[in-house]
Amino acid sequence: MTTTTITAVDTHCPYCALQCGMRLVPADGPDGAPVQVLERPGFPVNRGALCGKGRTAAGPLAPGARLTAPLVRDAGTLREASWEEALDRVAAGLADAGRRHGRDAVGVFGGGGLTNEKAYLLGKFARVVLRTANIDYNGRFCMSSAAAALKAAFGLDRGLPFPLADVARAECVLLVGGNPAETMPPAVRHLRELRENGGRLIVVDPRRTRTAELADLHVRPVPGTDLALALGLLHLVIADGLLDEAFIAARTTGFEQVRAAAMAHWPERVERLTGVPVPVLREVAGRFARASTGIVLTARGAEQHSKGTDTVAAWIDLCLATGKAGRPGSGLGCLTGQGNGQGGREHGQKSDQLPGYRSLTDPAARAHVAAVWGVDPDTLPGPGRSAYELLDGLGQPDGVRALLLMGSNPVVSAPHAAHVTARLKELDFLAVSDVVLSETAELADVVLPVAQWAEETGTVTNLEGRVLLREAALAPPEGVRTDLYVLRELAARLGVRRGFSEDPREVFEELRAASAGGPADYAGITYERVRAEDGVFWPCPAEDHPGTPRPFLDRFATPDGRARFAAVSHRPAAEQPDADYPLWLTTGRVLAQYQSGAQTRRVPELARAAPGPFVELHPRLAERLGVVDGDRLTLTTRRGRATAPARITAGIRPDTVFMPFHWPGLGRANSLTHPALDPVSRMPEFKVCAVRVERAGDDR
């Protein structure tokens, strides 16, 4: 391991979208980590607070936890190789597939944890070097439904159109399908301050999570019915005369169509659909509508559905109808999941987007970005397949035959994961660029070991739209390179020797130019400003512009400045329980693990705290099955099986079981999940499907 050369560096956590501020100092601890994580109280998002994942974030930097040499596959086995050999093989594999099957037979799959510089250069690499339409990323599985709804309603997708601190100042907060007490614990201080300030917290979740325990009111709908719930609340707001008529008239359009849709969702119907009693519906509608300020926060529980876009749209409608948008202390925000989930989708990883959140089908956008890149706009490919559709077609005659994958682990994280794993094995060629030998990397023909967050400088954009700078604290170990180096070297081998710098500052300067004038305008953001100001909110079109913490105070980002209502109606989940699969399954995260667990499962403290998967079920269901805590259960859906021990709790609905998705193997929750896609966002239906639960080993 290369020794550190710094005394202290202020930077940000590598995990969730809070991007908590932290300080790194040299260390030589017993775990082998070369730096130690300290609190940084001055950063406004977390004010020094760190969760267990943040405190142990240096663990994967230890020599035994990560890759330190390229690997290539010979005779079915991965062996160490030089960088020259590994890169030559990757370039040859990508080029060969393009020659034999056409450019779109070469694909790129990115990640929501990549820095803005990496996401930008990866999109440029796909479209300029490979000239393939087939690039997407795992952020499609995170924020795409909320992004689509936000863009349609407000003209702009900023996960939170206000600083997170505004949550504590609202009079009422509705948190729908989120559990930040486990997924982003430092954010909970804002919820606690909300209540200390006299505000009310309402949590909508089928489970009594750690977050729900903080609430003034916990609403427990049937999984997959959040859309009906939002429509039922809007019905009551209309029927009880709680509309903000002046706001609707002055700042919105399309309400009359929404009124008709909402009136079809009367309280008794919504109670039948959701299981939420009518008196509870009335209490929620009244509390939110009568509050002087109010915020709705949605998360994956509401969004990872085949109707996720409509669900978020319905909650936006509730905000607009009550005048709780475009005002201080009010609005709809999305609790982004991945570390750079916001920035990662703004600069070209998505199959339909160019840098600056520009549309790939807009001729003016194509011309602008092509000019920055020095290419003919006509050479830029059009939109390609969304993430699951790309994975579903791997190795097929009309699909991707050679794939470059950076910063993602779909063997664990993709829906219908056994099928996706089989598709990965059908590829002619797979190259994986990662920090660790993930379950997906184990299938690769070439594995490229790349630097981690503390070993490279780059920007990320947190859930507030605040652009931040992660500073390098030490050099990567011998044998490890950066993703920017990988892209530069592959571009050169494939015939493009200019325009692919491995210097993150140079890449960011080009990103600024490419984003200039776009919806996500970073033109006025510099490394110096980010350092000096603890982050800069986009859009920021010029260096003398202050940035935009609250973008909708004067007008929304639509052509006429008005927010758009969306007329939506309830529809059921793609799969309903029946005699063979009589229960609902929902999935999610736990406090000590992160996403596919590829890194956190390698941290001893986190592995001890959450050593493996489990199945959460209600005591009545446990009694019916004849199981006690710790008994092994087999869950079966129409897509596969998973086995894990029982965890019995009264905090879940009797008709529902929960399983976390961080682990591979027999306990892989995504062996069970449904790949049904939202027609707009192409988000898979991770959060709900029909399942059968049995004691492990029992014959049916």
Disulfide bonds with the S-S distance in Angstrom:
none
